[in-house]
Amino acid sequence: MLGLGTEAHRRLRAGERLGVVTVIGVPGSAPRGVGASMAVTASGEVIGSISGGCVEADAVVLARLALSTDSAHRATYGLTDLDAPAAGLACGGRIEVLAYPVAFEDPVVGEVLEHEDADRAITIGLVVDGPDAGRAFTAHDADGLPTAVAADLARAALLRENRRVTPREALTPSPSALASPGELTSPDAPTTPRAAPGTARANEGGPASAVPHGAHLPEVVALSRAPRPRLIIAGGGEHAAALCRVATAAGFAVTVVDMWEVLVTKERFPEAAHRVVAPPHEYLAGQGPEDIDLRTAVCILTHDERLDIPALEAALALPIGFVGALGARRTVARRTHLLVERGVPDEAVARIHMPLGLDLGGHSPDETAIAALAEIVAARHGGTGAPLRETKGPLHDTRGRSRKPVVSAEESIARSC
């Protein structure tokens, strides 16, 4: 349900009902993870995707079934490396999905749209089995849920995770959970009046409570949306404009700050979330805990040591994950000397990624921007920066950096020649 974008928001606010398909499990390899969603309108228009195009056709059928029956349906695509291609998953993986109808009058849907439009964090729980399948509730409104589920959902909200929150060992098999791969299932008819799909169940049991031993816990998936990571660019030149373009396309909320009002304009930086006319070091010094986090990156592109040095010093004082600066090697040496001269510790100076960027061999502002963004992404996720064909291990390694280069840098260059 989360991350469907402005077009889905517009359709919902206009009163259209959507059939949403959400990935609720990825036991093997898949192009997208838990929480990926797509939507289908009543007329069959498709918004978003849940894979690289492998299973979208089947997902459209599933979404339209959810709309026509006003109920949730669950399916599994792929099972083993042998039969996954037959299901459309050429990567040899398996994904579990849930299709369910969504409408704007659902209270949770309205809250989701409000948070996403304001770029604020939100976590919802989505029930994926039993008579309540397809119902959603926010992490702060989990009344009536078993204590174990409510507590784990709160942890997922704190960490902004997309994952199952129901303790697996506590689950009693249900008809939907026992469905064979590829089989569509519809939850049992509820014994109590059904609320509108996508809404939270009424608080019948009061606050979260314990469940008797052996009782069935609802299977719930936490779906989280974090605010976009911030990229603060100091400087208003062509390299800054290029970096703003590519970083925005990659999902960053970009702030451009420069002393010169003539440079920081909407015409030059139409994609920027914020354009600030101020000395970069003053702007950075004014950033508080509510403005930044460990995902925040600062890139110094001012090319003037009178601005570079105080800006770098201010950036290093912030609890952020990345500080970088463009510049030639002679400029880097000069900056290092000046920072140390100002009393910045050597270990702090060593945190600066300069010269900024991975070695991609490009020279234009756009190519330089891609190299800079590549280093930001690699640093954020612990990537090696090596070509994937020269590494081993899972391609989508989210639990630890197990990928290691299997060839040397010299061998890599030789292969590319």
SEPA-500210 format. One line per 4 residues: number of its first residue (from 1); their letters; for each residue x, y, z of N, C-alpha, C. Coordinates in steps of 0.1 Angstrom, whole numbers. Layout:
BEGIN
NUM	A	X Y Z X Y Z X Y Z; ...
//
This chain:
BEGIN
1	MLGL	8 -12 0 0 0 0 9 13 0; 20 12 6 29 24 7 37 25 -5; 41 38 -9 50 40 -20 44 39 -33; 31 40 -35 25 39 -48 26 52 -56
5	GTEA	29 63 -50 32 76 -57 20 85 -59; 23 96 -65 13 107 -66 1 103 -75; 3 95 -85 -8 91 -94 -18 83 -87; -14 73 -79 -23 65 -71 -30 74 -60
9	HRRL	-23 83 -54 -29 93 -45 -40 101 -52; -37 105 -64 -47 113 -71 -60 105 -74; -58 93 -78 -69 84 -81 -78 81 -69; -71 78 -58 -78 75 -45 -86 87 -40
13	RAGE	-80 99 -41 -87 111 -36 -98 115 -45; -98 110 -58 -109 113 -67 -120 103 -65; -119 94 -56 -129 84 -53 -128 71 -60; -117 68 -67 -115 56 -74 -111 45 -64
17	RLGV	-115 33 -66 -110 22 -58 -99 15 -66; -89 11 -59 -77 4 -65 -76 -10 -59; -71 -19 -68 -67 -32 -64 -52 -31 -62; -47 -33 -49 -33 -32 -46 -27 -46 -44
21	VTVI	-16 -48 -50 -8 -61 -48 5 -58 -41; 7 -64 -29 19 -61 -21 27 -74 -19; 40 -73 -21 49 -84 -18 49 -86 -3; 45 -98 2 45 -100 17 56 -110 21
25	GVPG	63 -116 11 73 -126 15 82 -128 3; 95 -129 6 105 -132 -5 115 -143 0; 111 -155 0 119 -166 5 133 -168 -3; 133 -164 -16 145 -166 -24 149 -152 -30
29	SAPR	155 -153 -42 159 -141 -49 147 -134 -56; 147 -121 -56 136 -114 -63 141 -100 -66; 136 -93 -76 140 -80 -80 136 -70 -69; 125 -72 -62 121 -62 -52 117 -70 -39
33	GVGA	118 -63 -28 116 -69 -15 102 -68 -9; 101 -73 3 88 -72 10 84 -57 11; 71 -54 8 66 -41 9 64 -35 -5; 71 -40 -15 69 -35 -29 54 -37 -33
37	SMAV	48 -26 -38 34 -26 -42 31 -21 -55; 21 -25 -62 16 -20 -74 0 -19 -73; -6 -10 -81 -20 -8 -80 -26 -10 -94; -38 -14 -95 -46 -16 -107 -59 -9 -105
41	TASG	-63 -1 -115 -76 6 -115 -87 -3 -120; -99 1 -118 -111 -7 -122 -111 -9 -137; -105 0 -145 -104 -1 -159 -92 -8 -164; -83 -13 -155 -72 -21 -158 -59 -13 -160
45	EVIG	-58 0 -157 -46 7 -157 -37 3 -146; -24 2 -148 -14 -3 -139 -5 9 -134; -3 9 -121 5 19 -114 16 12 -106; 28 14 -110 39 7 -102 42 -7 -107
49	SISG	50 -14 -99 54 -28 -103 59 -35 -90; 59 -48 -90 64 -56 -79 76 -64 -82; 80 -64 -95 91 -72 -99 98 -65 -111; 106 -72 -118 113 -66 -130 104 -68 -142
53	GCVE	91 -71 -140 82 -74 -152 79 -88 -153; 84 -96 -143 83 -111 -144 68 -115 -141; 62 -110 -131 49 -115 -127 38 -105 -128; 40 -93 -134 30 -83 -134 17 -87 -141
57	ADAV	18 -94 -151 5 -98 -158 -4 -106 -149; 2 -116 -141 -6 -124 -132 -10 -115 -120; -2 -105 -116 -6 -96 -105 -18 -87 -109; -18 -83 -122 -30 -75 -126 -43 -83 -125
61	VLAR	-42 -96 -129 -54 -105 -128 -58 -106 -113; -48 -108 -104 -51 -109 -90 -57 -96 -84; -52 -85 -88 -57 -72 -83 -71 -70 -88; -74 -73 -100 -88 -71 -105 -98 -81 -98
65	LALS	-93 -93 -95 -101 -102 -87 -104 -97 -73; -94 -90 -67 -97 -84 -54 -107 -73 -55; -106 -65 -66 -116 -55 -68 -130 -60 -70; -131 -70 -78 -144 -76 -82 -151 -83 -71
69	TDSA	-143 -89 -62 -149 -97 -51 -149 -89 -38; -143 -77 -38 -142 -69 -26 -136 -77 -14; -125 -85 -17 -119 -93 -7 -104 -95 -11; -97 -100 -1 -82 -102 -3 -80 -116 -9
73	HRAT	-69 -117 -17 -65 -129 -23 -50 -130 -22; -45 -142 -19 -31 -144 -17 -25 -154 -27; -13 -152 -32 -7 -161 -42 8 -162 -39; 14 -173 -44 28 -175 -44 33 -178 -58
77	YGLT	43 -171 -63 48 -173 -76 62 -178 -75; 65 -190 -82 78 -196 -82 79 -205 -69; 88 -214 -70 91 -223 -58 105 -227 -58; 110 -232 -69 124 -237 -70 131 -231 -82
81	DLDA	144 -233 -83 151 -228 -94 146 -234 -107; 139 -245 -107 134 -252 -119 121 -247 -123; 112 -245 -114 98 -241 -118 96 -226 -117; 105 -218 -111 103 -203 -111 102 -197 -125
85	PAAG	110 -201 -135 108 -195 -148 94 -197 -153; 88 -208 -151 75 -211 -155 65 -201 -149; 68 -197 -137 59 -187 -130 62 -173 -134; 73 -171 -142 77 -158 -146 89 -152 -139
89	LACG	94 -159 -129 105 -154 -122 118 -160 -127; 124 -153 -137 136 -158 -143 147 -158 -134; 147 -150 -123 158 -150 -113 158 -163 -105; 148 -172 -106 148 -184 -99 144 -183 -85
93	GRIE	136 -173 -82 132 -170 -68 117 -173 -66; 112 -168 -54 98 -170 -51 93 -158 -44; 82 -153 -47 76 -142 -39 61 -146 -35; 58 -141 -24 44 -142 -19 37 -129 -20
97	VLAY	25 -128 -25 18 -115 -26 4 -116 -20; -1 -104 -17 -15 -103 -12 -21 -92 -21; -33 -95 -27 -40 -85 -34 -53 -81 -26; -56 -68 -25 -67 -64 -17 -72 -50 -22
101	PVAF	-85 -48 -20 -91 -35 -25 -88 -24 -15; -86 -12 -21 -82 0 -12 -91 11 -17; -96 19 -8 -104 31 -11 -101 42 -1; -103 55 -6 -99 66 2 -107 67 15
105	EDPV	-119 62 15 -127 64 27 -122 55 39; -113 45 36 -106 37 46 -98 47 55; -100 47 68 -92 56 76 -77 55 75; -72 43 74 -58 41 74 -52 46 60
109	VGEV	-60 45 50 -55 49 36 -53 65 37; -63 72 43 -62 86 44 -49 90 52; -46 83 62 -35 86 70 -22 83 63; -22 72 55 -10 69 47 -7 80 37
113	LEHE	-18 85 30 -16 95 20 -11 108 26; -16 111 37 -12 124 44 3 123 48; 7 112 53 21 111 57 30 111 45; 26 103 34 35 103 22 36 116 15
117	DADR	25 123 15 25 136 8 34 146 16; 35 145 29 43 153 37 57 148 39; 60 137 33 73 130 34 77 127 49; 67 121 56 69 117 69 68 102 71
121	AITI	75 97 81 76 83 83 62 78 88; 59 65 84 47 58 88 49 43 87; 44 36 96 44 21 95 30 16 97; 26 7 89 13 1 91 15 -14 92
125	GLVV	5 -21 98 5 -35 98 -6 -40 88; -3 -50 80 -12 -55 70 -15 -70 74; -27 -73 77 -31 -87 80 -31 -95 67; -24 -106 66 -23 -113 53 -29 -127 53
129	DGPD	-36 -131 64 -43 -144 64 -55 -143 73; -64 -153 71 -76 -154 79 -87 -144 74; -98 -143 82 -109 -135 78 -106 -120 77; -95 -116 84 -92 -102 84 -81 -98 73
133	AGRA	-78 -107 65 -68 -105 54 -71 -92 46; -61 -84 44 -63 -71 36 -66 -59 45; -68 -62 58 -71 -50 67 -57 -44 72; -57 -31 73 -45 -25 77 -48 -16 90
137	FTAH	-37 -14 97 -38 -6 109 -24 1 111; -24 12 118 -12 19 120 -5 13 132; 8 16 133 16 10 144 12 16 157; 7 28 157 3 34 170 -12 31 174
141	DADG	-19 23 165 -33 20 168 -35 5 167; -28 -3 175 -28 -17 174 -37 -23 185; -47 -16 190 -55 -21 200 -62 -33 196; -64 -43 205 -70 -55 202 -61 -66 196
145	LPTA	-49 -62 192 -40 -72 187 -33 -80 199; -28 -92 197 -21 -99 207 -8 -91 210; -4 -92 223 8 -84 227 20 -86 219; 23 -99 215 35 -103 208 35 -96 194
149	VAAD	23 -95 188 22 -89 174 24 -74 176; 17 -68 186 18 -53 187 32 -49 191; 39 -56 199 52 -53 203 62 -54 192; 61 -64 184 70 -66 172 67 -55 162
153	LARA	54 -52 160 51 -41 150 57 -28 155; 57 -25 168 63 -13 173 78 -13 170; 84 -24 172 99 -25 169 101 -23 154; 93 -28 145 94 -26 131 93 -11 127
157	ALLR	83 -5 134 81 10 132 93 18 136; 99 14 147 111 21 152 122 20 142; 124 9 136 135 6 127 131 8 113; 118 12 111 113 15 97 116 3 88
161	ENRR	111 -9 92 114 -21 85 101 -26 77; 104 -33 67 93 -41 60 96 -55 62; 87 -62 70 90 -76 73 77 -82 80; 77 -95 81 67 -102 89 69 -98 104
165	VTPR	59 -96 111 60 -93 125 54 -104 134; 47 -113 128 41 -124 137 51 -134 140; 53 -138 153 62 -148 156 59 -161 149; 67 -166 140 64 -178 132 61 -190 140
169	EALT	68 -192 151 66 -204 159 52 -204 166; 46 -192 167 33 -192 173 21 -193 164; 24 -194 151 13 -195 141 7 -209 140; -6 -210 139 -13 -222 136 -16 -222 122
173	PSPS	-14 -232 114 -16 -232 99 -31 -228 96; -32 -219 87 -46 -215 82 -47 -219 68; -59 -219 62 -61 -223 48 -52 -215 39; -51 -202 41 -43 -194 31 -28 -197 33
177	ALAS	-24 -200 45 -9 -203 47 -5 -216 41; -15 -226 40 -12 -239 34 -14 -240 19; -17 -229 13 -20 -229 -2 -7 -233 -9; -9 -240 -20 2 -244 -28 7 -233 -36
181	PGEL	20 -233 -41 25 -222 -48 17 -219 -61; 14 -206 -63 6 -202 -74 -9 -203 -73; -13 -210 -62 -27 -211 -59 -33 -198 -53; -44 -193 -58 -50 -182 -52 -59 -186 -41
185	TSPD	-59 -179 -30 -68 -182 -19 -75 -170 -14; -87 -172 -9 -95 -161 -3 -98 -165 11; -97 -156 20 -99 -159 34 -113 -164 37; -114 -172 48 -127 -177 52 -137 -165 54
189	APTT	-149 -168 52 -159 -158 55 -159 -154 70; -159 -141 73 -158 -137 87 -171 -141 94; -169 -143 107 -181 -146 115 -187 -134 121; -180 -122 120 -185 -109 125 -186 -100 113
193	PRAA	-194 -90 114 -196 -80 102 -182 -75 98; -180 -75 85 -167 -71 80 -166 -56 78; -155 -50 83 -153 -36 81 -148 -34 66; -148 -22 62 -143 -19 49 -129 -24 47
197	PGTA	-126 -30 35 -112 -35 33 -102 -24 35; -91 -28 41 -80 -18 43 -81 -10 56; -92 -12 64 -94 -4 76 -90 -13 88; -87 -6 99 -83 -13 111 -96 -19 117
201	RANE	-94 -31 123 -105 -37 130 -109 -29 142; -122 -28 145 -126 -21 157 -120 -27 170; -118 -19 180 -112 -24 192 -122 -32 200; -123 -45 196 -132 -54 203 -127 -59 216
205	GGPA	-114 -60 217 -108 -67 229 -100 -57 237; -101 -44 235 -93 -34 243 -79 -34 239; -70 -31 248 -56 -30 245 -50 -43 241; -38 -43 235 -31 -55 231 -31 -64 243
209	SAVP	-33 -77 240 -34 -87 251 -27 -100 247; -25 -108 257 -19 -121 255 -29 -131 248; -23 -141 241 -31 -151 234 -29 -164 241; -40 -172 243 -39 -185 250 -29 -194 242
213	HGAH	-23 -203 249 -13 -212 242 -20 -220 231; -14 -220 220 -20 -228 208 -30 -220 200; -34 -208 204 -43 -200 197 -36 -195 184; -44 -192 174 -39 -187 161 -36 -172 162
217	LPEV	-24 -168 159 -21 -154 159 -23 -149 144; -28 -138 142 -30 -133 128 -16 -131 122; -15 -134 110 -2 -132 103 -2 -118 98; 8 -110 102 9 -96 99 22 -93 93
221	VALS	22 -84 83 34 -79 77 35 -64 80; 46 -59 85 49 -45 87 53 -39 74; 47 -28 71 51 -20 59 54 -6 63; 67 -2 61 72 11 66 76 20 55
225	RAPR	74 32 57 79 43 48 87 53 56; 99 54 53 108 64 59 108 77 50; 110 88 56 112 100 48 124 98 39; 124 105 28 135 103 18 148 107 25
229	PRLI	159 100 22 172 105 28 176 118 22; 182 126 30 186 140 26 200 140 19; 201 148 9 214 152 4 215 167 4; 225 172 11 227 187 12 239 190 3
233	IAGG	237 198 -7 247 202 -17 251 216 -14; 264 218 -11 269 232 -9 275 236 -23; 269 246 -29 274 251 -42 263 251 -52; 263 260 -61 253 262 -71 257 261 -86
237	GEHA	269 255 -88 274 253 -101 268 242 -109; 274 239 -121 268 229 -130 269 215 -124; 280 212 -117 282 199 -111 271 197 -100; 268 208 -93 257 207 -83 244 205 -89
241	AALC	241 211 -101 228 209 -108 227 195 -113; 238 190 -118 238 176 -122 236 166 -111; 242 168 -100 241 159 -88 227 160 -83; 221 172 -83 207 174 -78 198 165 -87
245	RVAT	200 165 -100 191 158 -109 192 143 -106; 204 137 -106 205 123 -105 201 118 -91; 205 126 -80 201 122 -67 186 122 -64; 179 132 -70 165 133 -68 159 121 -75
249	AAGF	164 117 -87 158 105 -94 161 93 -86; 171 92 -78 175 81 -70 167 80 -56; 159 91 -54 151 90 -42 155 99 -30; 165 108 -33 170 117 -22 161 130 -22
253	AVTV	160 136 -11 154 149 -9 166 159 -9; 168 166 -20 180 174 -21 178 189 -17; 187 194 -9 188 208 -5 200 214 -11; 198 225 -19 210 232 -25 212 245 -17
257	VDMW	224 247 -12 226 260 -5 239 267 -10; 237 279 -13 248 287 -18 246 302 -14; 257 309 -13 256 323 -10 250 332 -20; 251 327 -33 247 336 -44 232 333 -48
261	EVLV	223 342 -46 209 341 -50 207 338 -64; 216 344 -73 215 342 -87 217 328 -91; 224 320 -83 227 306 -87 216 296 -81; 211 299 -70 201 290 -63 187 294 -68
265	TKER	183 291 -80 170 294 -85 162 282 -89; 150 283 -90 141 272 -94 144 267 -108; 148 277 -117 151 274 -131 164 265 -131; 173 267 -123 186 260 -123 184 246 -115
269	FPEA	176 247 -105 174 235 -96 159 231 -95; 153 228 -106 138 225 -105 135 213 -96; 144 204 -95 141 191 -88 144 192 -73; 151 203 -68 155 204 -54 143 205 -45
273	AHRV	143 198 -34 133 199 -24 133 213 -17; 146 218 -15 148 231 -8 159 238 -15; 158 251 -17 168 260 -22 171 271 -12; 183 272 -7 186 280 4 198 290 0
277	VAPP	195 303 2 206 313 0 212 316 13; 224 312 16 231 314 29 245 308 28; 254 313 36 267 306 37 265 292 41; 271 282 33 268 268 36 272 264 51
281	HEYL	282 269 56 286 265 70 275 270 80; 269 281 78 259 286 87 247 277 86; 243 274 74 231 265 72 234 252 79; 245 246 76 248 232 82 248 233 97
285	AGQG	254 244 103 255 245 118 241 246 124; 231 250 116 217 252 121 209 239 120; 214 228 115 207 216 113 206 208 126; 194 205 131 192 198 144 188 184 142
289	PEDI	186 177 153 183 162 152 170 159 144; 161 169 143 149 166 136 151 168 121; 162 174 117 165 177 103 173 166 96; 182 159 103 192 150 97 192 137 105
293	DLRT	198 127 98 200 114 105 212 107 98; 214 95 102 226 88 96 226 86 81; 214 87 75 213 85 61 216 98 53; 217 109 61 220 122 54 234 123 49
297	AVCI	235 129 37 248 131 30 250 145 27; 263 150 29 266 164 26 277 164 16; 275 171 5 286 172 -6 290 186 -8; 302 189 -7 308 203 -8 312 205 -22
301	LTHD	306 213 -30 309 216 -44 311 231 -46; 315 238 -36 317 253 -38 329 257 -45; 340 249 -44 353 252 -51 359 265 -47; 357 268 -34 363 281 -29 366 277 -15
305	ERLD	379 277 -11 383 272 2 378 281 13; 375 294 10 369 302 20 355 297 24; 348 290 15 336 284 19 337 269 22; 346 262 14 348 248 16 352 244 30
309	IPAL	362 251 36 368 247 48 358 248 60; 351 260 62 341 261 72 330 251 70; 326 249 58 315 240 55 318 226 58; 330 221 55 335 208 58 336 206 74
313	EAAL	341 216 80 342 216 95 328 215 101; 318 222 96 305 221 101 298 208 98; 301 203 86 295 190 83 301 178 91; 313 179 94 320 168 103 314 168 117
317	ALPI	309 180 121 304 180 135 289 175 136; 283 171 124 270 166 124 269 151 125; 259 145 132 258 130 132 251 125 119; 259 126 108 254 121 95 263 110 90
321	GFVG	259 104 79 266 92 75 276 94 64; 276 106 57 285 108 46 288 123 44; 301 125 43 306 139 40 316 137 28; 313 145 17 322 144 5 325 157 0
325	ALGA	335 158 -9 339 171 -15 346 168 -28; 341 175 -39 348 174 -52 361 182 -51; 370 178 -60 383 186 -61 394 177 -66; 404 184 -71 416 177 -76 424 173 -64
329	RRTV	434 164 -67 442 159 -56 450 170 -49; 454 180 -56 462 191 -50 452 199 -41; 440 200 -45 430 207 -37 427 199 -24; 426 186 -26 424 177 -14 435 179 -4
333	ARRT	447 179 -9 459 181 0 458 194 8; 455 204 0 454 218 6 442 218 17; 431 212 13 420 212 23 424 205 36; 430 193 34 435 185 46 444 193 55
337	HLLV	453 200 49 462 209 56 455 220 64; 446 226 57 438 237 64 429 232 75; 423 221 73 414 215 83 422 211 96; 433 205 94 442 201 105 447 213 112
341	ERGV	450 224 104 455 236 110 445 243 119; 432 240 116 421 246 123 417 237 135; 425 227 137 422 218 149 413 206 147; 409 204 134 401 192 131 409 179 133
345	PDEA	405 170 141 413 157 143 415 150 130; 427 143 129 430 135 117 419 125 114; 414 118 124 403 108 122 391 114 116; 388 127 120 376 133 114 379 137 99
349	VARI	390 142 97 394 145 83 393 133 74; 397 121 80 397 109 72 383 104 68; 373 110 75 359 106 71 355 112 58; 362 123 54 357 130 42 360 122 29
353	HMPL	350 120 21 352 113 8 357 123 -2; 370 124 -3 375 134 -13 389 129 -19; 390 129 -32 381 134 -42 368 126 -42; 357 133 -43 344 126 -42 341 118 -55
357	GLDL	336 106 -53 332 98 -65 340 85 -67; 333 75 -73 340 63 -77 346 65 -91; 356 58 -94 364 59 -106 356 53 -118; 348 61 -124 340 56 -136 346 61 -149
361	GGHS	355 70 -148 362 74 -160 355 85 -168; 344 91 -162 337 101 -169 342 115 -166; 338 125 -173 344 139 -171 333 149 -171; 322 147 -177 311 158 -178 305 159 -164
365	PDET	298 170 -162 291 172 -149 281 161 -146; 274 156 -156 265 145 -154 272 132 -150; 283 129 -157 291 117 -154 297 118 -140; 302 130 -137 308 132 -124 297 130 -113
369	AIAA	285 135 -116 274 134 -106 271 119 -104; 271 111 -114 268 97 -113 278 90 -104; 291 94 -107 302 88 -99 301 92 -84; 297 104 -81 295 109 -68 284 102 -61
373	LAEI	272 101 -68 261 94 -62 264 79 -60; 272 73 -69 276 59 -67 283 57 -54; 292 66 -51 300 65 -39 291 67 -27; 282 76 -27 272 78 -16 264 65 -14
377	VAAR	259 59 -24 251 47 -23 260 36 -18; 272 34 -23 281 23 -19 284 25 -4; 287 37 0 290 39 14 278 37 24; 267 40 19 255 38 27 252 24 29
381	HGGT	254 15 19 250 1 20 262 -8 22; 274 -2 23 286 -11 25 290 -18 12; 287 -12 1 291 -19 -12 306 -18 -15; 310 -26 -24 325 -26 -27 328 -17 -39
385	GAPL	318 -14 -47 320 -6 -59 326 -14 -70; 327 -27 -69 332 -35 -79 321 -40 -89; 324 -43 -101 314 -48 -110 308 -61 -104; 295 -62 -105 288 -74 -100 293 -87 -106
389	RETK	297 -87 -119 302 -99 -125 315 -104 -119; 321 -95 -111 334 -99 -105 333 -101 -90; 321 -103 -86 318 -106 -72 310 -119 -70; 309 -123 -58 301 -135 -56 292 -132 -43
393	GPLH	282 -141 -42 273 -138 -31 260 -133 -36; 250 -131 -27 237 -126 -31 238 -112 -37; 230 -109 -47 230 -96 -53 223 -86 -44; 213 -90 -38 205 -81 -29 208 -86 -15
397	DTRG	220 -82 -10 225 -86 3 221 -75 13; 211 -77 21 206 -67 31 209 -71 45; 215 -82 47 218 -86 61 233 -85 65; 241 -83 55 255 -82 58 263 -82 45
401	RSRK	274 -76 45 281 -75 32 289 -87 29; 283 -97 24 289 -110 21 295 -110 7; 292 -100 -1 298 -100 -15 313 -96 -14; 321 -103 -20 336 -100 -20 341 -100 -35
405	PVVS	350 -91 -38 355 -92 -52 363 -105 -53; 361 -111 -65 368 -124 -68 380 -122 -77; 382 -109 -82 393 -107 -91 400 -94 -86; 413 -92 -89 420 -80 -85 416 -68 -94
409	AEES	420 -56 -90 417 -44 -98 424 -45 -111; 436 -51 -111 444 -52 -124 437 -61 -133; 432 -72 -128 424 -82 -136 412 -75 -142; 405 -67 -134 393 -61 -138 395 -51 -150
413	IARS	406 -44 -149 410 -34 -160 413 -42 -172; 421 -53 -170 425 -61 -182 413 -67 -189; 402 -71 -182 391 -77 -188 383 -67 -195; 384 -54 -191 376 -43 -197 382 -38 -210
417	C	395 -41 -212 402 -35 -223 399 -43 -236
//
